[in-house]
Structures are given as C-alpha cells and as structure tokens.
Amino acid sequence: MPATRSAGVLLHRTRDGVVEVLIGHMGGPFWARKDAAGWSIPKGEAGPGEEPFAVALREFAEELGSPVPAEVFRDLGELRVSSGKLLTVWAAEGDLDAGTCVSNTFTMEWPPRSGRQQEFPEIDRAAWFPVDVAREKLVKGQVPFLDRLLAALAAGG
C-alpha cells in the first residue's frame, strides 16, 4: 500500500534580520491545550492523481483563508513524518496578517462515544514565529523543514 502523501507551503519573511515563519495551531479538542509541538505547516492530503504543488496551494488557502501571497516558490523536498505520511513542502517569501486567518473546518464525534457531531477548525489560529521559536511549536516531524529553509536562504537560492 503506497504511503499517504501530503503537501504544504511554509511562508516566511524577514523582520529586523530574523527569519520568521507562518504556522498554524491545529484545531480540535486533541490539540486545544497543547502549544509545544501543537502547530503545523499549512498542509493537507493529496488525492489520487493530484499534483503535490497544487495540493500545497489549495491547502494553504483552505487552512488560512487566503491564497499564498507569493509568486516564487522553493522546493524544500519531502520527508516521511511520524504518521508515516510523505510530506512535501515548498517555501515562499511573503507576508500575511495572521490575525485575519480563518480556516476551513472538519466534523468529528465529540465527546467520544457521545453520538454528537461537532465542527472544529483545521487550524484554530495562525501566527508568525522566529525560526528558533517555531522549532518548539511545530510537530517534531516538520522541524527539519525549518533547517532546509535556513540552508536555502543562506545559499541565496
């Protein structure tokens, strides 16, 4: 069985010489009280035959409520994350008001075994963080993309 594939966009900007990234806090009851390792690069699953870059652009727009405010993208490659999924990420330099981000939602039974369906945002808030802070915020499997971003920026490519 082939691995599930996901794709996303890591938006970045530089403020006072510090590289910052825009990430989202995962929504829903399991993540509500988790801050460290409770944030994610805006991303989502690819369906059969979908191109990863198209998925990355779609998921950014769905999870943050805005298209990616950039035209130039840098491929940061692919990683197998702890869930076993293959995640491909592109970096883009741009700016977006994190306070205006509004995510799409998902439905799940909550509380468990209650028979009640509730709707939750996929991303309940977004924020800009310096890369050093983002290392603590991101789920661990996505942290290597921060190193790839910094290496690409240092190389000037």
TARAGI-V798738 format. One record per residue. N is the residue number from 0. RES is the residue in one letter. PSI is psi in radians with two decimals (* if undefined). Layout:
{{N | RES | PSI} {N | RES | PSI}}
This chain:
{{0 | M | 2.16} {1 | P | 2.64} {2 | A | 2.56} {3 | T | 2.41} {4 | R | 2.43} {5 | S | 2.79} {6 | A | 2.61} {7 | G | 3.05} {8 | V | 2.26} {9 | L | 1.80} {10 | L | 2.39} {11 | H | 2.77} {12 | R | 2.90} {13 | T | 2.19} {14 | R | 2.12} {15 | D | 0.72} {16 | G | 0.04} {17 | V | 2.21} {18 | V | 2.22} {19 | E | 2.62} {20 | V | 2.61} {21 | L | 2.06} {22 | I | 2.86} {23 | G | 2.49} {24 | H | 2.23} {25 | M | 2.36} {26 | G | 2.98} {27 | G | 2.89} {28 | P | -0.47} {29 | F | -0.45} {30 | W | -0.08} {31 | A | -0.69} {32 | R | 0.17} {33 | K | 2.15} {34 | D | -1.07} {35 | A | 2.26} {36 | A | 0.49} {37 | G | 0.20} {38 | W | 2.77} {39 | S | 2.67} {40 | I | 2.35} {41 | P | 2.08} {42 | K | 2.97} {43 | G | 3.00} {44 | E | 2.51} {45 | A | 2.38} {46 | G | 3.02} {47 | P | 2.23} {48 | G | -0.02} {49 | E | 2.46} {50 | E | 2.29} {51 | P | -0.70} {52 | F | -0.69} {53 | A | -0.68} {54 | V | -0.78} {55 | A | -0.79} {56 | L | -0.76} {57 | R | -0.83} {58 | E | -0.65} {59 | F | -0.86} {60 | A | -0.72} {61 | E | -0.73} {62 | E | -0.40} {63 | L | -0.10} {64 | G | 0.33} {65 | S | 2.52} {66 | P | 2.80} {67 | V | 2.16} {68 | P | 1.05} {69 | A | 2.78} {70 | E | -0.31} {71 | V | 2.26} {72 | F | 2.50} {73 | R | 2.14} {74 | D | 2.07} {75 | L | 0.08} {76 | G | -2.84} {77 | E | 2.56} {78 | L | 2.62} {79 | R | 2.05} {80 | V | 3.00} {81 | S | -0.44} {82 | S | -0.16} {83 | G | -0.16} {84 | K | 2.66} {85 | L | 2.12} {86 | L | 2.18} {87 | T | 2.33} {88 | V | 2.44} {89 | W | 2.51} {90 | A | 2.56} {91 | A | 2.38} {92 | E | 2.22} {93 | G | -3.12} {94 | D | 2.57} {95 | L | 2.43} {96 | D | 1.82} {97 | A | -0.51} {98 | G | -0.30} {99 | T | -0.02} {100 | C | 2.32} {101 | V | 2.14} {102 | S | 2.76} {103 | N | 3.06} {104 | T | 2.90} {105 | F | 2.76} {106 | T | 2.40} {107 | M | 2.81} {108 | E | 2.14} {109 | W | 2.31} {110 | P | 2.83} {111 | P | 2.47} {112 | R | 0.35} {113 | S | -0.34} {114 | G | -0.07} {115 | R | 2.30} {116 | Q | 2.29} {117 | Q | 2.67} {118 | E | 2.39} {119 | F | 2.61} {120 | P | 2.52} {121 | E | -0.69} {122 | I | 2.08} {123 | D | -0.26} {124 | R | 2.71} {125 | A | 2.68} {126 | A | 2.69} {127 | W | 2.36} {128 | F | 2.48} {129 | P | 2.61} {130 | V | -0.71} {131 | D | -0.65} {132 | V | -0.70} {133 | A | -0.54} {134 | R | -0.63} {135 | E | -0.51} {136 | K | -0.71} {137 | L | 2.59} {138 | V | 2.49} {139 | K | -0.65} {140 | G | -0.28} {141 | Q | -0.21} {142 | V | -0.67} {143 | P | -0.41} {144 | F | -0.49} {145 | L | -0.75} {146 | D | -0.69} {147 | R | -0.69} {148 | L | -0.86} {149 | L | -0.68} {150 | A | -0.72} {151 | A | -0.71} {152 | L | -0.70} {153 | A | -0.58} {154 | A | -0.20} {155 | G | 0.20} {156 | G | *}}
